[in-house]
Each structure stands twice: as structure tokens, then as C-alpha cells.
């Protein structure tokens, strides 16, 4: 609770203000907060960038929504409400929304904390728009009358309760004149930044020697620096802005995020492999497993790198641990994979004359060669599992950094938890 009795805590959420061609909800939200901060005695406590279910039908890349927590004097609440309403009206004219437009913006504000379950639902599964709209009755929603998909993301971002180990992203935006031009941030500068600022992460894809902080779309974002602490991303940003040849940003802001949280998945599950993998279109591979009594199809995309390579080496009988998301078609899209390679992989009974397998006549009988009548005690032949060419971290394979989801926790930050531990 706040020290000043007349200060009210207000949650604000915004989503779906961008189109594939232009704009970015992060920049629009920053414009809004700039206006809000002009209100006397308003304090912005925290900005939040929240990633949601990657399979949501209506999403832009990364499926992120914005929210913030502010403190506002009671006497300014009416003024705040008016400001939000005017801002939204102005936004609609700028977005030039027509009936063919896919943009479906929503701006929400509430003086009460929204139900945390809104977040958990939206990060792990499909949300029904009508049900969510009904659950928000009494909450102030600014949206179009016939297209209000943005209220799912906006309300879910507002409902998120950050954990102690949540991550941070500093987003820097470009000067308007630069938007659409090439961003001047070399891979070597990003590499040096990473070395000098070890509390930042997922800045580069070392497998492709490629910087990951700058987007490749014509959006207003210059770059986003992720890290474990607000101070870490701020220092990295200040360092990179001081380097010659790096494009200067117009403005920046630090957001608390659920990125790298693994919130979108339950922990890992055990399984026994039932079939060899088959390759489907585009070099994606899939196989069948038995996991917690259920037959499942596990899919590893070509872009999954080591996850795909490991899946293709699996044989029936192998014991694995897997982590992934159930896709709308029911198959599991793998994000991380581990094989229990300490268990031998059985290849069969010993062989005697003419390459024939020795057989047993019954449960307590020895193995016998049907040609030379040779008899031995029962045993199995086995082979070592060859994992050459696959990089494992604590036994786990993961895709390269550029192919991971925003929500996925890199193995360098920790071994996955079992779904039983969650
Ligand atoms: Zn024999």
C-alpha cells in the first residue's frame, strides 16, 4: 500500500495497436505514458511487457502486450480517465482502421488488480474473447465496438504478477526519420556489449554470429536489451549508445517481462519412445511416445537445431524427458529434449550360426542356437547411444537463441523443472 492515502494504484493495459506493416505497441504505450507522466503527482511504478500463448490465432510476432502500474492522486483520476479516452480516440484516427483492418486495439484501466488467472489462461492456452469480455465487466475498456481482440492481451498483461526472478527488457526507439532504414548495430558491437555486461542475455546467436537485439522489421524499435536486472540493461544501453557508428535512439524505457520464464509450459515429462522418427515436410521430424499413460506425437522443427538432431537419433524403447507445447492439432511442439543415455539401448539377443538369433524356449530356459545346439545363459545385446554432433547442456538439447520463443528459458539459466514440481 502507498504512503499517501490519497494516491490510487491504477493498472493500465494496451494491446493490438500495430499492424504487420507499421507501428509497434511498445512505442504507442510509451507515447501514452509520456502523456500520463505530465499529470501532477502521478508516478509510474513499473512498465511491463508480457508475452502470451505463442499459438494464439490473432497475434503479431512474439504475441506481446503492454501494461503498467501507476500511482495517481485521487483528485486526478477523472482527468486520467479523460486523457486515456482522448488518447484512444486519437490512436484510432492514426491507425486508419477500416473494416478490412486486422488491428483490433484495446486500452484498459482498472483501480483494482485483475484476477491473476487471466494471465495464466492467456499464456498457456486459447482464450475465448466473449468469456473474457464478460469477466471484465466493471473494468474500463476502450476498444472498437465490433473488433476488440486486443482486450485479451491488455487484460492478461495487467493481470500478470511478476515473480522475483522475472527478467527486464530495455527498449530503445528510433528517431522518426530513421524508421524504415537499416539499423546500424553491428554484431561485433553486440558481442562486446555482452562480454562487458554479463547480466544481459539472449543478445546474440553465436551459432549464426548474429546479433538478436535489433528487429529486422520496419517498426520503430531500434533494439531491445534483455537482462536479469534493470540496472544491467540500463548500463548496457548507455554503453552501446556511446559507441561510435551506433545509431542513436530517440527515447528508451525499461520493462519488466515474463520473457525466459517458461510460464507457457508445464515442466518436463518422462516418456518412452514408441517409433522411429519420420521426416515430414520441410525436414520437420516427428515420432510417437508413451508419456504418463498417453500416446503423444512429438514434433521437432528443422529450426529446432539440436532438438531436431536428437529426436532423429531416438529409437523405440529409449527413455526421454521432453518439454514443449501442445499445438492446436494435438501434437507436441518440442522446445527442449533430453535422453537418458545412461540406460543401455537393447539391440536384441546374441547371434550364433548363419547370423541367426539365439532363442529361448521359455521363461526359465537358456538361449539356444537352433543350428549348432550351443546353449548360453539369457542376456541382451546393447549399444551405446551415439550423441556425436549434438550439444547438450546438463543432458538437454535446445534450439539456437534465434529460434527460441521469447517465453522459453535458456538452458544456460537453468535446468527445466519436472511437471511434477510445478
Ligand atoms: Zn550356433
Boltz pocket constraint, residues with backbone or C-beta under 6 A from the ligand:
constraints:
  - pocket:
      binder: B
      contacts: [[A, 352], [A, 353], [A, 369], [A, 370], [A, 371], [A, 372], [A, 373], [A, 374]]
      max_distance: 6.0
